[in-house]
Amino acid sequence: MNIRDNILLRVYLSFGLIVLLAVAVLVRLCDVQFVEGHKWRAMADSLSTKYINIEAARGNIYSVDGSLLATSIPEYELRMDLFAGGIQDKDVFNEKVDSLAFSLSQFFKDKSPKEYSRYLRAARRDSVRYLLIKRKVGYQELKTIRTFPLFNIGKYTGGLIAVQQNKRIRPFKFLAARTIGYKNENVPNGVGLEGAFGEYINGESGKRLVQRISGGVWMPVNDEAEVAPKEGADIISTIDINMQDLVQTALEKQLKISDADYGTVILMEVATGEVRAVANYTRVSEGVYEEQFNYAIGGSQDPGSTFKLASYMALLEDKKVDTNTLVSTGDGTYRVKGHTIKDSHGGIGTVTVMKAFEQSANTAVAKLVNMHYQDDPSQFTDHFYDIHMNERLGLQIPGETKPVIKNPKFKSWNKNLTLPQMAYGYEMLITPLQMLTFYNAVANDGKYIAPLFVKEIRRLGNPIEQYQARVISDRICSEKTIKKLQAMLESVVTKGTGKLMGSPLYRVAGKTGTAQVADGRKGYKGKPSYQASFCGYFPAEKPKYSIIVSINGPKNGYYGATVAGPVFKEIADRIYASDMEMYNNISEHYVGNTINPEAKAGHSKAVKRVYNALGVKALYAAKSDYFNSVDTSNGIVYEEFNLIKGVMPDVNGMGLKDALYLLGNAGLKTRVKGSGKVVSQSIAAGNKIGKGLSVQIDLQ
């Protein structure tokens, strides 16, 4: 063989070996991919593990009276690992799967036992390792399900996998919904208290080890590889759930009566600044209102006549006027360059400042402010800047709009118009809560405090953070001016536009407000829309609560007294009726050695318990279980009653329950006539009796 043939032979041999090797590799690849593919994929999946976060249960939100406003309850998604350690044996599975199917069918009542059995067996045949059983299962339901056949072998060895998901609920549903707030995937930071105190409520997430199984599903491995989450802290809010219910009901009713677009009410405790209730309603359809926006803290508008109190505060504090200073309202108009200010009810002639405030005369306050401050308007506006009315209140919940109170440095300041317009509540933006806070300061003898929504944060029942009222300004004006402002507010209710809010039982102080609302770029042109409001406090002699009611876009009337006033009055009347601390005029009556109240004869412990609760000292002659009473001039003496077998007991003076108990124990058949306490019995006490004997008792 020559060299050429030798080389070719070697080449062909090498090429043939390469082809054979390639074919072998290809065959093996096909075998791995198609014949043994399931095996190797399962193995690869079983070797893939990772840690995932376990969501912590969020803390609870409570009302000031302990009612639960928001809480997290666990919900579980139930799945089954059909090849778990305890049921890998085919015989174990087949022996108990029908019993499990029957238990699931009886419990959930959504499929027949046969359907459940077929479902489980088919999944077993298909080697499913993360089979869905049921979603949205409660904790008590889970406890029962864990006792079912197969599942009771062990938490994971029995195949049951419970994936916890925390569900946030509000037990009182729509009460204080905007204040409580919410947190979801669209609003990850949350709103209201849920968002503001998220760092406390959210808790700390845990870790769980999971492995990937067939189909790319991740399945929990075991509890040993789990780091438990840390539950969030609890929030104690200032909301009173009964007052919240009252406020929302009163507002919704009046919105429907006045056919308004929306409205808000805020109820605050004067001394502490604690907000007891906040209601916000928006019309979503004809006669239907829902909470959609927190107007109380985010709805800034011209306040209208309620701001006149601040204007008169400046005038009185600077000694420009006094309450008896005379001012002319003329024919109810006051002309400034480019604009005419009008009184809705026409002129009231020349009146005192007190009378002008009572009747809410726009012309009077505009004329006084313009006349005394036109040469130095900063002197007027500085009063509000000095007490920080131009700043946010720094609330504990997000969403507060910054107030706009102009001064001469503003570009929009009109030297002819802005000052008189501000005097009666225009050319400014103030939220209802900001306006209420100012009135609350007047009720609080001048102390200007920021409203509180949260009193305390607790973890495991122990306080970790407590909040007190933050003082914005120690005194908004002099004590002398405060007393005059308080008298003016009372006079509005007793003699002026707020008469409808008065009560013969307690004194009210407040101010009505009616403001025309600007319509965006259109301003005040076109069909007018109004805001009716009333802001005040009660009882005026010792203020405990302050309230603001603001209703926008009413169609049936628009004056503050007739639209917002009824809401204020209903809330104030109901609170006064339920708060005994406000009954200052009830005289105390001391009782000397009088006769004790008589009680029915009967069970001694029950009578003693009632008397002890009432603070009544009675004379007890014996310690038996039952006794009769004897009326005396110094009280009630209770004599021992002994039940003797075979002898008719004395049940005179007893209530029906005690009498039937004793007669039944004596073996008697009792007929009853009348109601009240026993006055006679057909068998006299002390007579011998036998079982089954009939006796009639008369009650009255």
TIVEXKOL-678385 format. One record per residue: x, y negated, z negated of N, C-alpha, C in turn; residue in three letters. Coordinates in steps of 0.2 Angstrom, whole numbers, plus 5000, padded with zeros to 4 digits. Each point is the difference from the previous one (the first is absolute). Example, Ala and Ser with C-alpha at 12.3 -4.5 7.8 and 13.67 -1.06 7.14 Angstrom:
506650284961499649945000500449945000ALA499849955004500449944999499649954997SER
! end
This chain:
500450065000499649945000500449945000MET499949955005500449945000499849964995ASN500449944999499949954995499349975001ILE499849985006499449975001499450044997ARG500050065002499450054998500050004992ASP500650014997500150004993499749944997ASN500149945003499849944997499250005000ILE499850025006499249995001499750054996LEU500350064999499650054995500049974993LEU500549974998500049974993499549945000ARG499949965005499649955000499250035000VAL499950055004499350035000499950034993TYR500550034997499950034994499849954994LEU500449955001499949944995499349975001SER499849995006499449975002499450044997PHE500150075002499550044997499950014993GLY500549994996500050004993499649944997LEU500249945004499749944998499250005001ILE499850035006499350015001499750044995VAL500350064999499750054995499949964993LEU500549964998500049974994499449945000LEU500049975005499449955001499450035000ALA499950065003499450045000499850024993VAL500550024996499950034993499849944996ALA500349945001499949944996499249985001VAL499950005006499349985002499550054997LEU500150075001499650054997499949984992VAL500649994997499949994993499649944998ARG500149945004499749944999499250015001LEU499850045005499350025001499750044994CYS500550044997499850054995499949954993ASP500449964999500049954994499449955001VAL499949985006499549955001499350035000GLN499950065004499350025000499850064996PHE500550054999499950064996500149984992VAL500549974999500249994992499949934999GLU499749965004499949934999499649984994GLY499550034998499549994994500550014994HIS500350055000500450024994500549944999LYS500449985005500549954999499849934998TRP499449995004499749934998499850004993ARG499750054998499750014993500649994995ALA500650035002500650004995500349925000MET500049975006500249935001499649964996ALA499350015000499649964996500150004993ASP500150074998500050014993500749974997SER500549985004500649984998500049925000LEU499449975002499949935001499649974994SER500449974995499649974994500249925000THR499549974996500149934998499649984994LYS500249944998499649984994499549945003TYR499450014997499549945002499749974994ILE499849945001499749964994499450034998ASN499950004993499350014997499749944997ILE499549985003499749934998499850004993GLU500249954996499850004993499349984999ALA499650024995499449984998500049924998ALA499649965003500049934999499749994993ARG500249954996499849984994499249985001GLY499750004994499349975000499949934999ASN499549975002499849934998499450004996ILE500049974994499550004996499749934999TYR499449994998499749944999500249984992SER499849944998500249984993499650044995VAL499450025002499750044995500150085001ASP500550025003500250075001499750045005GLY499649975004499750035006500550015005SER500050065004500450025005499849975006LEU500449955003499949975006500350035006LEU500650035000500350045005500450064997ALA500050055004500450064997500250045006THR500550054999500250055005499850064998SER499650045004499950074998500350055006ILE500250054997500450055005499550035004PRO500250015007499650045005500550055003GLU499850065001500550055003499850025006TYR500550025004499950035007500250074998GLU499650055001500150074999500250045006LEU500650034999500350045006500250074997ARG500150055004500250064998500650035004MET500550024996500650045004499850075000ASP499850035005499850075001500650054999LEU500649975000500550054999500449984994PHE499749974995500349994993500350064997ALA500449994995500350064997499650054997GLY499449984997499650044996499550045005GLY499949985006499550035005500450025006ILE500650015000500450025006499850075002GLN499950044995499750075001499350005003ASP500050045006499450005003499450034997LYS500150054995499550034997499749954994ASP500549964997499749964995499649945003VAL500249985006499549955004499450035002PHE500050065003499450035003499550024994ASN500350024994499550024995499649944997GLU500349945000499749944997499749955004LYS500250005007499849955004499249995000VAL499750055000499249995001499749974993ASP500350024995499849974993500249925000SER500649995003500149925001499549975004LEU499950035006499549975005499349994997ALA499850054996499449994996500049944995PHE500550004996500149944995500049945004SER500449995005500049945004499349985003LEU499750055002499349985003499549984995SER500050034994499549994995500249934997GLN500649985000500349944997499849945005PHE500250005006500049955004499350005004PHE499750055001499450015004500049975007LYS500550015003500149975007500150065005ASP500250064998500050055004499850074997LYS499850055004499850064997500650044998SER500050054995500650044998500350035006PRO499650025005500350045006500449955004LYS499749935001500449955003500749994997GLU500049994993500649994997500550065000TYR499750065000500450065001500450005006SER499649995006500350005007500549955000ARG499849944997500549945001500750024997TYR500050034994500650024996500450055004LEU499650055002500350065003500349985007ARG499749965003500349985007500649964999ALA500049954995500649964998500650054998ALA499850054996500550054998500350035006ARG499650025005500350045006500449955004ARG499849945000500449955004500649974996ASP500150034994500649984996500049924998SER499449984999499949934998500249994992VAL500449954999500350004993499849934997ARG499649975003499749934997499349995002TYR499650054998499350005003499649954996LEU499649965003499649954997499350034997LEU499949994993499450034997499549954999ILE500249944997499549954999500349934998LYS499849955003500249934998499649974995ARG500249954996499749964995499650044995LYS500550044996499850044995500249964993VAL499550004996500149974993500450044996GLY500349974994500450044996499650064996TYR499449984998499650054996499950065005GLN499949985007499850065005500750045001GLU500549975000500750035001500150054994LEU499849984994500150054994499650065001LYS499449995003499650065001500250055006THR500349965005500250045006500650044998ILE500449984996500650034998499950074996ARG499450014998499850064997499750055005THR500049985007499750055005500550065001PHE499850055003500450065002500649975004PRO500550035000500749995003500349934997LEU499649955000500249944997500250004993PHE499750054996500250004993500650044999ASN500450035005500650034999500549964998ILE500049935002500549954998499949945004GLY500349954998499949935003500250005007LYS500650035001500250015007500150075003TYR500150054995500050075003499350025002THR499549974998499350025002499849975006GLY500449955003499949975006499749945000GLY499749984995499649934999500549955000LEU499949955004500449945000499649945000ILE500049964994499649944999500449945001ALA499949965005500449945002499649944997VAL500349974995499649944997500049945003GLN499549965001499949945003499649954995GLN500249954998499749954995499549965004ASN499450004997499449965003499949944995LYS500049945003499849944996499349995000ARG499649994994499349995000499949944995ILE499449975001499849954995499350024998ARG500050024993499450034997499449955001PRO500149945000499449955000500049975007PHE500350045005499949995007500249925002LYS499449965001500149945003500149944995PHE500050024993500149954995500749985000LEU500249935000500649975000500550035006ALA499750025005500450045005500649955003ALA499949945001500549965003500549984995ARG499850004994500549994994500450064999THR499750055000500450074999500550015006ILE499749995006500450005006500150085002GLY500450015004500150065003500750015004TYR500250065001500750015004499950065004LYS500149995007499950055005500650005005ASN499950045005500650005005500049935004GLU499449975001500049945003500249944996ASN500050004993500249954996500550044995VAL500650025002500450044995500249964994PRO500049935000500249974994499449994995ASN499450015003499449994996499849934999GLY499349994998499749944998499750004993VAL499949944997499750004994500550034995GLY499750024994500450034995500450065002LEU499750045005500450065002500649985004GLU500049945003500649985003500549964996GLY499749964996500449954996500450044994ALA499750064998500450044995500250075002PHE500150005007500250065003500650034997GLY500549964997500650034998499950044993GLU499449984997499950044994499550055001TYR499549995004499550055002500250065004ILE500549995004500250055005500350064997ASN500449994995500450054997500650025004GLY500350064999500650025003499850075004GLU500250005006499950065004500450064998SER499850065000500450064999500250035006GLY500450065000500350035005499750075000LYS499950035006499850075001500450035006ARG500350064999500450045005499550035004LEU500049995007499650045005500450035005VAL499850065003500350035005499650005006GLN500350005006499650005006499950075002ARG499450025002499850065002499750005007ILE499850065003499850005007499549955002SER500149975005499549945003500249944997GLY500649994997500349944998499749974994GLY499650044996499749984994500450004994VAL500049954996500450004994499650034994TRP500350054996499650034995500449994993MET499749994995500349994993500350074999PRO500649994996500450064999499850034993VAL500149964994499950024994500049944995ASN499750014994500049944995500749994997ASP500450055000500749994997500449955004GLU499949995006500349955004499749935001ALA499549994995499649945000500249954995GLU500049945002500149954995499349964999VAL499750014994499449974999499949925001ALA499549985003499949935000499949964993PRO500149944999499849964994499449965002LYS499550014996499449965001500149934998GLU499649965004500049934999499749974993GLY500249944999499749974994499349985001ALA499749994994499349975000499949934999ASP499649975004499849925000499449994996ILE500149964995499449974996499849935003ILE499550005003499849945003499549964996SER499949935001499649964996499250015002THR499950045005499350005003499650044995ILE499449974999499550034995499450035005ASP500050075000499650035005499249985000ILE499849994994499349984999499949935003ASN500449954999500049935002500150005008MET500450055002500250005007499350035004GLN499750044997499350035003499549945000ASP500049964995499549954999500249945006LEU500649995000500249945005499950025007VAL500250075002499850025007499350005001GLN499650024996499350015001499749935001THR500149954996499849945000500249965006ALA500650015002500249975007499750035006LEU500050065000499750035006499249995001GLU499749994994499349985000499949935003LYS500449964998499949935002500249995007GLN500550045002500349995007499450025005LEU499650054998499450025004499549955000LYS499949974994499449955000500249945004ILE500649985000500249945003500250015007SER500150075002500250025007500749975002ASP500450014995500749975001500550045004ALA500549975002500550045003500550044996ASP500249964994500450044995500049964994TYR500350034995500049974993500550034995GLY500249964995500450034995499849984993THR500150044995499949984993500650024996VAL500249964995500650024996499849984993ILE500150054995499849994993500750014996LEU500149954996500750004997499949984992MET500450034996499949984993500449944999GLU499749954997500349934999500750004996VAL500050034994500650004996500650045003ALA499950055003500650055002500149995008THR499549985004500150005007499950065003GLY499850054996499950075003499450005004GLU500050035006499550005005499650064999VAL499449994998499550064998499650035006ARG500049965005499650025006500149965006ALA500150035006500149965006499650045005VAL499549965004499650035005500149965006ALA500150045006500049975007499650045005ASN499549965003499650045004500049965007TYR500050045006499949985006499450035004THR499749965004499450035003500350045006ARG499850075000500250045006499550015005VAL499449994998499450015004499449974996SER499450005003499449964998499950034993GLU500149964994499850024994500550054997GLY500550015003500550054997500749964999VAL500250014993500649974998500550054998TYR500749995001500550044998500649964998GLU500450034996500749974998500550015006GLU500249955003500550005006500649964999GLN499949944996500549954999500049974994PHE500649994996500049974994499949935000ASN499449975001500049925001500249974993TYR499950034995500249974993500749985000ALA500550035003500749985000500249985006ILE499750025006500349995006499549955005GLY499449984997499649965004500049934998GLY500549965003500149934998499649965005SER499649954997499649955004500049944996GLN499649955003499949944996499550014995ASP500249994993499650024995499349954999PRO500049945003499449964999500049974994GLY499450004997499849964994500350034994SER500250065000500350034994500749964998THR500349975005500649974999500049934997PHE499349985000499949934997500350004993LYS499950054996500350014993500749985000LEU500450025005500749985000500149935001ALA499649975005500149935002499849964994SER499550014996499849964994500550014995TYR500350064999500650014995500549955002MET500249995006500549955002499849934998ALA499449985001499749944999500049984992LEU499850054997499949994992500750004997LEU500450055002500750004997500449945001GLU499949975006500449935002499649944997ASP499450014997499649954997499849955005LYS499850035006499749965005499349994999LYS499750054997499350004999499950034993VAL499450004997499750044995499350025002ASP499850054996499350035001499549955001THR500049944996499549955001500149955005ASN500650005004500149955005499550005005THR499849955002499449995005500350005007LEU499750045005500250005007499450005004VAL500049975006499449995004500150055006SER499450035001500050055005499649975006THR499749944999499749975005499450045003GLY500050015007499550045003500250075001ASP500550024997500350075001500550005005GLY500349955002500550005005500649964998THR500650025002500649964999500450005006TYR500249945003500350005006500749994999ARG500450045003500849995001500150005007VAL500649985002500249995007500050065004LYS499550015004500050065005499550054997GLY499749994994499550054997499649974995HIS499450035000499549984995499850064995THR500249994994499850064995499349994997ILE499750055000499350004998499850054994LYS499549984997499750044994499450045003ASP500050064999499450045004499449984997SER499949984994499449984997499849925000HIS500449975004499949935000500349964994GLY500049935000500349964995499650014993GLY500449994995499750004993500149944997ILE500249955004500149934997500649994996GLY500049964995500649984996499950054994THR500550044999500050054994500650004997VAL500050044994500750014997500350065003THR500750004998500450065003499750074998VAL499750004994499750064997499450025005MET499649955001499450015004500250025007LYS500549975003500250015007500350075000ALA500350034995500350075000499450054999PHE499549984996499450044999499750015007GLU499949955004499650005006500550025006GLN500650014999500550025005500049955006SER500149944998500049945005500750005003ALA500050025007500649995004500349935000ASN499549955001500249935001500349984994THR499850014994500349984994500750024999ALA500150065000500750024999500549985006VAL499850005006500449985006500149924999ALA499649964998500149934999500449994994LYS500050034995500449994994500750025001LEU500150065003500750025002500349965005VAL499649985005500349965005500249934998ASN499649974996500149944997500649994995MET500150054996500550004995500750035002HIS500050045006500650035002500249995007TYR499649965003500249995007500749965001GLN500249964996500749975000500550054998ASP499950054996500550054998499650074999ASP499950035006499750065000500350064996PRO500749995000500450064997499850004992SER499849944997499850004993499450054999GLN499650015005499450045000500250075001PHE500450025005500250075002500550024995THR500449964997500550034995499750034994ASP499449994999499650034994500050085002HIS499850015006499950075002500750045001PHE500549965002500750035001500350014993TYR499949964995500350004994499850064996ASP499450035001499750064997500050065005ILE500449995005500150055005499450035004HIS499549965000499450025004500150015008MET500649975002500250015007500450075001ASN500150044995500450065000499550064999GLU500350065003499650064999500050014992ARG499550044998500050024993500550054998LEU500350045005500450054998499650064997GLY499550025004499650064998500450075000LEU499750044996500350075000499850045006GLN499649985004499850035006500149965006ILE500250035006500249965005499449975004PRO500249955005499549985004499849934998GLY500249974995499849934998500249955005GLU499649965003500149945004500349944997THR500549975003500349944996499549945001LYS499949974995499549945000500349945004PRO499649975003500249945004499749944997VAL500449964996499749934997500549955003ILE499849965004500449955003500349954996LYS500549975002500349944997500249955006ASN500249944999500149955005500650025005PRO500450054998500550035004499850045005LYS499450035000499750045005500049975007PHE500150035005500049975007499249995001LYS499650044998499349995001499649954995SER500449974996499749954996499849945004TRP499349984999499749945003500049954994ASN500349945001500049954995499349974999LYS499550015004499449974999499550054998ASN500150075002499550054999500150054995LEU500750024999500150064996499949994993THR500249954997499949994993499250004998LEU499649965003499350014998499750075002PRO500250035005499850075001500250054995GLN500649994998500250054995499649994993MET499849944999499749984994499450054999ALA499650025005499450044999500150075003TYR500750025001500150075001500150025008GLY500349955004500150025007500749985001TYR500250025006500750005003500550034995GLU499850064998500450044995499850085001MET500450044998499850075000500250044993LEU499550024997500050034994499650074999ILE500350054998499650064999499550004994THR499550045000499550004994500450014993PRO500550055000500350014994500549944998LEU500349975004500349944999499649944997GLN499450005002499549954998499850024993MET499850064999499850034994500549994994LEU500750015002500549994995500149934998THR499849955004500049934997499449994995PHE499450025002499550004996500150034993TYR500350065001500250044994500449964995ASN500549965003500449964996499649954996ALA499549975003499649954997499650034994VAL499850065001499650044995500550024994ALA500650015002500650024996500349944996ASN499749945000500249944997500749985003ASP500150015007500549975003500650055002GLY500050064997500550055002499950045006LYS500449995005500050025007500350075000TYR499750055001500350074999499850045007ILE500550045002499950045006499650064998ALA499550025005499650064999500450064999PRO499750054996500350064999499650065003LEU500350045004499650065002500250074997PHE500650004997500350064997500249984993VAL499850044995500249994993500650044998LYS500050065002500550054998500250055005GLU500650034999500250065004500250054995ILE499750065001500150054995500350075004ARG500550034997500250065002499950064995ARG499650055001499950054995499749974994LEU499649955001499649974994500449954997GLY500649995001500449954997500249945004ASN499949944997500149935004500750005002PRO500149985006500749995002500049925003ILE499549975001500049935002499349974998GLU500049944997499449964998500149935003GLN499449985001500049935003499549954996TYR500249945000499749954996499849945005GLN499649964999499849955004500649955001ALA500249985006500549965002499849935000ARG500249954996499849934999500349965006VAL499649985004500349965006500149934998ILE499649974996500149934997499650004993SER500449984995499750004993499449954999ASP500049955004499549955000499949975006ARG499450005003499949975007499949934999ILE499849984994499949924999499949994993CYS499949944997499949994993499450034997SER500050014994499450034996499449965001GLU500149935000499549965001499650015006LYS500450005006499750015006499750075001THR500350054997499750075000499350004997ILE499949964994499350004997499549975004LYS500349945004499549975004499850045006LYS500550045003499850055006499550054997LEU500150034994499650054998499349974999GLN499949944997499449975000499649995006ALA500449985005499849995007499750065003MET500450054999499750075003499450024996LEU499949994994499450024996499449965003GLU500249935001499549965002499750025007SER500450035004499850025007499450054999VAL500150044995499550064999499449974996VAL500149964996499449974996499649955003THR500349965005499749945003500050005007LYS500550035003500249995007499850065005GLY500450015005499950055005500050074998THR500350014994500050074998499550024994GLY499449975000499550014995499850085001LYS500050025006499750075001500550054996LEU500649984998500550054997499949994992MET499649964998499949994993499750064996GLY500050004994499750054996499849984993SER499450024997499949974994500350044994PRO500450055002500350044995500849984999LEU500349985005500749985000500149945005TYR500649974999500149945004500550025005ARG499949975006500450015006500349945002VAL500750005003500349955003500250025007ALA499949955005500250025006499949955005GLY500250015007499849955005499850045006LYS499549975004499850035006500549975006THR500050045005500449985006499650025006GLY500049955005499750015007500549975005THR500350055004500549975004499950025007ALA500149965005499950025007500750035002GLN499950065003500650045002500249985007VAL500649995001500349995007500050065004ALA499950005007499950065004500750005004ASP500550024998500750005003500149945004GLY500250005006500249955004499449955002ARG499450024999499449965001499949954995LYS500350024994499949954994499350004998GLY499749944998499450004998499449985005TYR500250015006499649995006499550065001LYS499549995003499550065001499650014994GLY499750065000499550024995500450014993LYS499849964995500450004994499950074996PRO500550024997500050054995500249984993SER499850034995500149974993500350064996TYR500349974995500250044994499749984994GLN499650044996499649984994500450034994ALA500149964995500450034995499849974993SER500250044995499949974993500550034996PHE500449954996500550024996499949984993CYS500150044995499949984993500150054995GLY499849994994500250044994499450004995TYR500150054996499550004994500250054995PHE499749994994499649954997500549935000PRO499749955001500449945001500349984993ALA499650014995500349984993500650044998GLU500150065003500550054998500150045006LYS500349975005500150045007500350074999PRO499750055003500350075000500150025007LYS499549985005500150035007499949945005TYR500450005005500049955005499850045007SER499649975004499750035006500049965006ILE500250025006499949965006499650055005ILE499549975003499650035005500149965006VAL500250035006500149975006499650045005SER499549975004499750035005500049965007ILE500250035005500249975006499550025006ASN499849955003499550015006499350024998GLY499749974995499350024998499549975005PRO499550045002499549975005499449974996LYS499950034994499449984997500249954994ASN500149945002500249954995500850005000GLY500349944998500750004999500349964994TYR499649984996500249964994500350054995TYR500549984996500350044995499650024995GLY499549964998499650014994499550065002ALA499750005006499550055002500350065003THR500650005002500250065004500550044995VAL500549964997500550034996499850004993ALA499649954998499850004993499650064997GLY499650035004499650064997500550064998PRO500550005004500550064999500449984993VAL500249944999500349984994499550024994PHE499449975001499550014994499950074998LYS499950055005499950074999500550034996GLU500649985003500650034996500149984993ILE500049934999500049974994499550034995ALA499450005002499450024996500150084997ASP500250045005500150074999500650014995ARG500649965001500650014996499849974993ILE499749954999499849974994499550054996TYR499650035003499550044997500350064997ALA500650025003500350074998500649984995SER500249944999500649984996499849974994ASP500050044994499849974994500549954997MET500649995002500449954998499849935002GLU499650005005499749935002499449984996MET499850044996499449984997500249964993TYR500249945002500249964994499549964996ASN499450005002499549964997499550054995ASN500250065000499650054996500249994993ILE499549984995500250004993500050064997SER500550014995500150064997499550004994GLU499750064999499550014995500350064995HIS500149984994500350044995499450034996TYR500050074999499550034996500350024993VAL499549994995500250024993499850074999GLY499750014994499850074997499350015003ASN499950025006499450015003499950085001THR499450025002499950075001500350035006ILE500450064999500350035006499550025005ASN500250015006499550025006499950084998PRO499450025001499850064999500150055006GLU500250064999500250045005499550074999ALA499950035006499650074999500450044996LYS499650044996500350064996500350055005ALA500550044998500350055005500750014998GLY500450015005500750025000500449954996HIS500350024995500449954996500649965004SER500450045003500649985003499849955006LYS499450015003499849955006499849934996ALA499650014995499849934997500649974997VAL500550034997500649974997500449975005LYS500050035006500449975005499749945003ARG499450005001499749935002500049954995VAL499950014993500149954995500749985000TYR500550045000500749985000500149955006ASN499850025006500149965006499749934999ALA499449994996499749944999500349964994LEU500450034996500349974994499550004995GLY499550055000499550004994500250054995VAL499949984994500250054994499350034998LYS500050065000499450034998500150054993ALA499550014996500150054994499950075002LEU500550044999499950075002500050044994TYR499450044999500050044993500350075001ALA500150025006500350075000500450015007ALA500350055001500450025005499850055005LYS499350025000499850055004499949985007SER499950055005500049985007499449965002ASP499450014996499449965002499749974993TYR499749945001499749974994499449965002PHE499649984995499449955001500249934997ASN499749955003500149934997499449984996SER500249964995499549974995500149935000VAL499549965002500149935001500049974993ASP500549954999500149974993500149925002THR500049964994500049935001500749985002SER500550044998500749985001500350045006ASN499650035004500350045006499750065001GLY500350055003499750075001500550054997ILE499650044995500350054997499950075004VAL500550045001499950065004500150064995TYR499450044999500050054996500250075003GLU500350044997500250075002499450045003GLU500150035005499450055003500350075001PHE499750044996500350075000499550055004ASN500250035005499650055003500050074997LEU499450024997499950064996499750055005ILE500350065001499750055004499350024998LYS499550005004499350024999499649954997GLY500349944999499649944998499949955005VAL499549975001499849945005500549944998MET500449985005500449944999499649945001PRO500249944997499749945000500449965006ASP499649995006500349975005499749935001VAL499649974995499749945001500649945000ASN499949965005500549945001500550025005GLY500150065002500550025005499849995007MET500549995004499950005007499850075003GLY499750005006499850075003500650055000LEU500649985002500550045001500250044994LYS500149964994500250034994499450044997ASP499449985001499450044998500050075003ALA500050005007500050065004500650054998LEU500549974998500650044999499950044993TYR499849964995499850034994499550055000LEU499449985003499450055000500250065005LEU500449995005500250065004500450054996GLY500549974996500450044996499650044994ASN499449974998499650034995499650055003ALA500050015007499650065004499349975001GLY499949945000499349985002499949985007LEU499450005002499849985007499749934999LYS500349955004499849934998499649975006THR499449974998499649965005500149924998ARG500149965005500249934999499549965003VAL499849954996499549955002500349934999LYS500049965005500249934999500849995001GLY500349944999500749995000500249954995SER500650004999500349964994500350044995GLY499849994994500350044994499450044997LYS500150054997499550054997499649964994VAL499450005001499649974994499650054996VAL499950065003499650054997500150075003SER500050054996500150075002499450044997GLN499850055004499450044999500150054994SER500650014999500150054994500449954995ILE499850004994500349954995500750034998ALA500449954999500750024998500050044993ALA500450065000500050044994499650065000GLY499550005005499650065000500450065003ASN499850064999500450065002499850015008LYS500450025004499950015007500350065002ILE499850035006500350065003500249985007GLY500450055003500249995007499450005005LYS500049965005499550005005499449964998GLY500049974994499449964998500049935004LEU499449985002499949935004500049954995SER500349945002499949944996500049945005VAL499549954998500049945005500349944996GLN500449965003500249944998499849945004ILE499849954996499849945003500549945000ASP500149975005500549955001499749935002LEU500349954997499849935002500549954999GLN
! end
